[in-house]
Amino acid sequence: MSLIGFDDLYQFADNLPSPISVVAAGGADPTVLQALSLAQRRGWTAPVLTGKSDEIQQLANDLQIDLTGFRIVDADDPAGAAVAEIQAGRAQTLMKGQIATPALMKAVLSRETGLRTNRCICQVVLMEIPRDRRRFLLSDTGITIQPTLDQKADILQSLVEVASVLREDGSTEPPRIAAMAATEKPSEAMPDTLDAVELTRRNAAGEIQGCVVQGPLSFDLAYATDAGEKKKMEGGVVGAADAMLFSRFALCKPDRESHHVHRRLPVWWRALGNSLSCRLHVASRHNHDAIELTGPDTANAFVDEYVNIRKSTAPC
């Protein structure tokens, strides 16, 4: 199965019948302002910014960004105000701006006013490696740091749902999911390997459907065909994973297992991430994002819209 890439998402955004309303929690952020300004000019977004209006306006002036067409919600609590915009139907997608992740997630997860559901919240990242012409999904990379076996099964389901709607037109193959671990050899000393074996068993037994699961697999086995040949490892997912299920990710909580799982990640990629299983997708960004990579800041919104459109038009 092949996934669509960034260029496909940009083309989709260019053909939207109307802009997507994106609310940025903490709008006084250079990258967010530049990205949303560019996206607005291309007709992709109708931007909403929450936070101190004077700080947002001052930063826009410093960056020589025209905020005509932007709507600013003056608020002492940018995260709460952004979530309120979603709840009221005035915005479709929530973007992380100049705000701490815990503050944003606190507002998103509030039982009274938040966006939580009964699903396990996770971050699904679309990775594109132009050098190798490879695209695949990663999860969970930032929300549920050490999921239980049942939570992993729920996260796996989120991966299947996203992969199924992001596959290229005409593709009918089920997504291939790699259950990642530090080693491909099951070991009681590494519980993640045993969970990967169990997820593989559930898939083979029909308890997990709509995909092909194989694990435990190290990153090289999930990514590179020649790694399988060298290690004499076979299987439908080896060297061809459409999605990778991580039990723990070192960006969140570095440890020996997580280090070995993804120490061989390619060093040049295009990536974007959405937090799933809320009532909408939350577009995340990182402090090192550059405006030349506007896609990772704004394309999240179009993944959300693309998923919604594909789901609404898919046959029952």
C-alpha positions as CSV (number, residue, x, y, z in Angstrom):
1,M,0.0,0.0,0.0
2,S,1.2,3.5,-0.8
3,L,0.4,6.6,1.2
4,I,-0.1,10.1,-0.3
5,G,2.6,12.7,0.5
6,F,3.0,16.3,1.2
7,D,2.6,17.4,-2.4
8,D,-0.7,15.5,-2.6
9,L,-1.9,17.3,0.5
10,Y,-0.9,20.7,-0.9
11,Q,-2.8,19.9,-4.1
12,F,-5.8,18.9,-2.1
13,A,-5.6,22.2,-0.1
14,D,-5.3,24.2,-3.3
15,N,-8.6,22.7,-4.5
16,L,-10.6,23.2,-1.3
17,P,-13.9,24.8,-2.0
18,S,-13.4,27.1,1.0
19,P,-10.7,27.8,3.5
20,I,-10.4,25.7,6.7
21,S,-10.8,27.6,9.9
22,V,-7.7,27.0,12.0
23,V,-7.3,28.3,15.6
24,A,-3.8,28.7,16.9
25,A,-3.5,28.5,20.7
26,G,-0.9,31.1,21.5
27,G,-0.8,33.2,18.4
28,A,2.3,35.2,19.3
29,D,4.7,32.8,17.6
30,P,6.8,33.8,14.5
31,T,6.5,30.4,12.7
32,V,2.8,30.1,13.3
33,L,2.1,33.7,12.0
34,Q,4.3,33.2,9.0
35,A,2.8,29.8,8.2
36,L,-0.8,30.8,8.6
37,S,-0.2,34.0,6.6
38,L,1.2,32.0,3.7
39,A,-1.6,29.4,4.0
40,Q,-4.2,32.2,4.0
41,R,-2.7,33.8,0.9
42,R,-3.0,30.4,-0.8
43,G,-6.6,30.2,0.2
44,W,-6.1,27.3,2.6
45,T,-7.0,28.7,5.9
46,A,-9.2,31.3,7.7
47,P,-6.8,31.9,10.7
48,V,-7.9,32.5,14.3
49,L,-5.4,33.4,16.9
50,T,-5.8,33.3,20.7
51,G,-3.6,35.0,23.3
52,K,-2.7,38.6,24.2
53,S,-3.8,40.6,21.2
54,D,-1.2,43.4,21.8
55,E,1.6,40.8,21.8
56,I,0.2,39.2,18.6
57,Q,-0.1,42.5,16.8
58,Q,3.3,43.7,17.9
59,L,5.0,40.5,16.6
60,A,3.1,40.7,13.4
61,N,4.3,44.3,12.9
62,D,7.9,43.2,13.6
63,L,7.6,40.5,11.0
64,Q,5.7,42.7,8.6
65,I,2.8,40.3,8.4
66,D,-0.6,41.7,7.5
67,L,-3.2,40.3,9.8
68,T,-6.1,41.4,7.6
69,G,-8.4,38.4,7.5
70,F,-7.1,37.0,10.8
71,R,-9.4,36.9,13.8
72,I,-7.8,37.5,17.1
73,V,-9.4,36.3,20.4
74,D,-7.8,38.3,23.2
75,A,-7.4,35.8,26.1
76,D,-5.3,35.2,29.2
77,D,-5.8,31.5,28.7
78,P,-4.9,30.8,25.0
79,A,-5.5,27.1,25.2
80,G,-8.9,27.4,26.9
81,A,-10.0,30.1,24.4
82,A,-8.9,28.0,21.5
83,V,-10.8,24.9,22.7
84,A,-13.8,27.1,23.2
85,E,-13.6,28.2,19.6
86,I,-13.8,24.6,18.5
87,Q,-16.6,23.8,20.9
88,A,-18.6,26.8,19.6
89,G,-18.1,25.7,16.0
90,R,-16.1,28.8,15.0
91,A,-13.0,26.8,14.2
92,Q,-12.4,23.4,12.7
93,T,-8.8,22.6,13.6
94,L,-6.7,23.4,16.6
95,M,-3.0,24.3,16.2
96,K,-0.4,24.5,18.9
97,G,1.3,27.9,19.0
98,Q,3.4,29.7,21.6
99,I,2.1,27.6,24.5
100,A,3.4,24.8,26.6
101,T,2.2,21.4,25.5
102,P,0.9,20.5,29.0
103,A,-1.2,23.7,29.1
104,L,-2.7,22.9,25.7
105,M,-3.4,19.2,26.6
106,K,-4.9,20.2,29.9
107,A,-7.5,22.3,28.0
108,V,-8.0,19.5,25.4
109,L,-8.5,16.8,28.0
110,S,-10.7,18.8,30.4
111,R,-13.7,16.5,31.3
112,E,-16.0,19.5,31.5
113,T,-15.0,21.7,28.5
114,G,-12.4,19.6,26.6
115,L,-12.4,17.5,23.5
116,R,-11.7,14.0,24.9
117,T,-13.5,10.9,23.8
118,N,-13.3,7.3,25.1
119,R,-10.4,6.5,22.8
120,C,-6.7,6.4,23.7
121,I,-5.3,9.8,22.6
122,C,-2.1,9.5,20.5
123,Q,0.0,11.5,18.1
124,V,0.1,10.1,14.6
125,V,3.0,11.5,12.4
126,L,3.2,11.2,8.7
127,M,6.8,10.8,7.6
128,E,8.1,11.3,4.1
129,I,11.7,10.4,3.1
130,P,12.2,12.1,-0.3
131,R,15.6,10.4,-0.8
132,D,14.0,6.9,-0.6
133,R,10.6,7.8,-1.9
134,R,9.1,6.4,1.3
135,R,6.1,7.5,3.3
136,F,4.8,6.0,6.5
137,L,3.1,6.8,9.8
138,L,4.5,6.7,13.3
139,S,2.5,6.5,16.6
140,D,2.6,7.2,19.4
141,T,5.2,9.9,19.3
142,G,4.2,12.3,22.0
143,I,1.1,11.7,24.1
144,T,0.8,8.3,25.7
145,I,4.4,7.6,26.6
146,Q,4.1,4.0,27.9
147,P,0.8,2.6,26.7
148,T,-0.6,-0.7,28.1
149,L,-1.3,-3.6,25.7
150,D,-4.9,-2.5,25.3
151,Q,-3.9,1.1,24.7
152,K,-1.5,-0.1,22.0
153,A,-4.3,-2.0,20.3
154,D,-6.4,1.2,20.4
155,I,-3.5,3.3,19.0
156,L,-3.0,0.6,16.3
157,Q,-6.6,1.1,15.3
158,S,-6.0,4.8,14.9
159,L,-3.0,4.0,12.7
160,V,-5.2,1.8,10.5
161,E,-7.9,4.4,10.2
162,V,-5.5,7.2,9.2
163,A,-3.5,4.9,6.8
164,S,-6.7,3.7,5.2
165,V,-7.8,7.2,4.2
166,L,-4.3,8.5,3.3
167,R,-3.6,5.7,0.9
168,E,-3.2,6.6,-2.8
169,D,-6.3,6.3,-4.9
170,G,-6.7,2.9,-6.4
171,S,-4.9,1.1,-3.6
172,T,-6.9,-1.7,-2.1
173,E,-4.2,-3.4,0.0
174,P,-4.6,-3.3,3.8
175,P,-2.0,-1.1,5.7
176,R,1.0,-3.0,6.9
177,I,1.7,-2.2,10.6
178,A,5.0,-2.9,12.3
179,A,4.9,-3.4,16.0
180,M,8.2,-1.8,17.0
181,A,10.6,-2.9,19.7
182,A,14.3,-2.7,20.4
183,T,14.9,-6.1,19.0
184,E,13.0,-8.6,16.7
185,K,13.6,-11.4,19.2
186,P,10.9,-11.8,21.9
187,S,12.3,-11.5,25.4
188,E,10.8,-11.4,28.9
189,A,13.4,-8.8,29.7
190,M,11.8,-6.5,27.1
191,P,8.0,-6.5,27.7
192,D,7.5,-4.4,24.5
193,T,8.6,-7.4,22.4
194,L,6.0,-9.6,24.1
195,D,3.2,-7.1,23.5
196,A,4.3,-7.0,19.8
197,V,3.9,-10.8,19.7
198,E,0.5,-10.6,21.2
199,L,-0.7,-7.8,18.8
200,T,0.6,-10.0,15.9
201,R,-1.4,-12.9,17.3
202,R,-4.6,-10.9,17.6
203,N,-4.3,-9.8,14.0
204,A,-3.7,-13.3,12.8
205,A,-6.7,-14.5,14.8
206,G,-9.0,-11.8,13.3
207,E,-9.3,-9.9,16.6
208,I,-7.5,-6.9,14.9
209,Q,-8.8,-6.4,11.4
210,G,-8.2,-4.2,8.4
211,C,-4.5,-4.5,8.4
212,V,-1.4,-6.8,8.5
213,V,0.5,-6.6,11.8
214,Q,4.0,-8.0,12.3
215,G,6.3,-7.7,15.3
216,P,8.4,-7.3,17.1
217,L,10.4,-5.5,14.5
218,S,13.4,-3.1,14.8
219,F,13.3,0.1,12.8
220,D,15.7,-1.2,10.1
221,L,13.5,-4.3,9.5
222,A,10.4,-2.2,9.3
223,Y,12.0,0.3,6.9
224,A,14.6,-1.4,4.7
225,T,14.1,-4.4,2.5
226,D,17.8,-5.3,2.6
227,A,17.7,-5.5,6.4
228,G,15.4,-8.4,6.2
229,E,17.7,-10.1,3.7
230,K,20.7,-9.6,5.9
231,K,18.9,-10.8,9.1
232,K,17.1,-13.6,7.2
233,M,13.8,-12.2,8.4
234,E,10.6,-12.6,6.3
235,G,7.1,-11.3,6.4
236,G,4.7,-9.0,4.7
237,V,5.7,-6.0,6.7
238,V,9.5,-6.4,6.6
239,G,10.9,-3.5,4.6
240,A,7.5,-2.3,3.7
241,A,5.8,-0.9,6.8
242,D,3.1,1.7,6.1
243,A,2.9,2.5,9.8
244,M,5.0,1.9,12.8
245,L,3.5,1.4,16.3
246,F,6.0,2.6,18.9
247,S,5.6,1.5,22.5
248,R,7.7,4.4,23.7
249,F,9.4,7.2,21.9
250,A,12.7,8.8,23.1
251,L,11.5,12.3,22.4
252,C,9.1,11.8,25.3
253,K,11.0,9.7,27.7
254,P,14.5,8.5,26.7
255,D,15.5,5.1,27.8
256,R,17.5,2.1,26.5
257,E,14.7,0.5,24.7
258,S,13.4,3.6,23.0
259,H,16.9,4.6,22.0
260,H,17.5,1.3,20.2
261,V,14.1,1.3,18.5
262,H,14.7,4.4,16.5
263,R,18.3,5.3,16.6
264,R,18.5,4.6,12.9
265,L,15.7,6.9,11.9
266,P,16.6,8.7,8.6
267,V,18.1,12.2,9.3
268,W,16.3,14.0,6.5
269,W,12.5,13.9,6.4
270,R,9.3,15.9,6.0
271,A,7.0,15.2,8.9
272,L,3.7,16.4,10.4
273,G,1.8,15.2,13.4
274,N,-1.8,15.2,14.6
275,S,-3.1,14.2,18.0
276,L,-5.9,11.8,17.4
277,S,-8.9,10.4,19.2
278,C,-10.0,13.8,20.5
279,R,-13.1,15.3,19.0
280,L,-10.9,16.8,16.3
281,H,-7.3,16.5,15.4
282,V,-4.7,18.8,17.1
283,A,-2.0,20.0,14.8
284,S,1.3,20.0,16.6
285,R,4.5,21.8,15.8
286,H,8.1,22.0,17.1
287,N,10.3,24.9,18.0
288,H,12.8,24.1,15.3
289,D,10.3,24.2,12.4
290,A,11.3,26.6,9.7
291,I,9.0,28.6,7.5
292,E,10.3,26.9,4.4
293,L,8.6,23.8,5.8
294,T,5.3,25.5,6.2
295,G,3.6,22.2,5.4
296,P,4.3,20.6,8.8
297,D,2.5,23.6,10.5
298,T,-0.5,23.9,8.2
299,A,-0.8,20.6,6.4
300,N,-2.0,19.0,9.6
301,A,-5.3,20.9,9.1
302,F,-5.6,19.3,5.6
303,V,-4.9,15.9,6.9
304,D,-7.8,16.4,9.3
305,E,-10.1,17.7,6.4
306,Y,-8.8,15.1,4.0
307,V,-9.7,12.3,6.5
308,N,-13.1,13.8,7.1
309,I,-13.9,14.1,3.4
310,R,-12.6,10.6,2.6
311,K,-14.6,9.1,5.5
312,S,-17.8,10.9,4.5
313,T,-17.5,9.7,0.9
314,A,-16.3,6.2,1.6
315,P,-18.7,3.4,0.7
316,C,-20.4,1.7,3.7
